[in-house]
Amino acid sequence: MPTIIKYPNKTYYVVGEDTNIYLTCKSDGNPKPNYHWYKENHNERISTSENLTIVDMNKTNSGVYTCTVSNTFNGGTYTNSANVRVDIINKGNKAGLLGDNGTETECSYTQENIILQLSESFMAFNKSSSTFETIATYIPDQTPLLNTKGQYLKGRVTLTTIIQLSTKAVMTFNKLMCIDGTFYKCRVVTVEDNQAVIRCVVSSLAEENMYVESEPLDVKFAVKMPTIVKHPNKHYYLEGLDTSISLNCTTDGNPKPNYLGIKTIRLMQ
């Protein structure tokens, strides 16, 4: 079974901040395996190398990438595969300091052609599952409630009650935590001409899947303990066989950390 190494190894990548994404497919076999890369919903292979580099940081390049390996001997062909998900999201610009009070995120929409408002909801990007989950729901003239997935916000946010004529729903953070540093979407359900319509509007009409991303919260926090990834990850390297050794130092922090040290690149003689 092949394994896929993703570098940088992140839950999601941000347009305008991240540059390249490197996917390396590792397998073993004798004869040496052949490598084929595919992207979901695309029948044509996109690479025949162990390494695949995503250089276009665009949301359309999000998806599941599959590496298929195969070799042939004794008249038979043997195949195996592995996959990895890559999520690329747009960059926003709403920021707050860890522990700050009063940071707001809002879902704005238009009242044009709306007969009745049914509900508005906030959704937050879960970095562990790489999905958006509903965290808070607003129903006109009722007290807004945190959903099951939003209970981690209990006691830390204020949800403002909306009415039928409201044009936005507001969620105010009374105390920011690192977990709040993610991306948000909102959903508006209305009745227009006696038909239920699901729409999210953040200064524009709904886009793909009737959802539009709101500005993300950018929570500032201190730099974390770095880790070093060695590639290829071997106990020793042989002259004449190995060509180069890459050492990648990764850490996390906001603002983005600076890296200090000596970088030496030496080709094997």
Order of alpha helices (4+ residues) and beta strands (2+ residues): beta-beta-beta-beta-beta-beta-beta-beta-beta-beta-beta-beta-beta-beta-beta-beta-beta-beta-beta-beta-beta
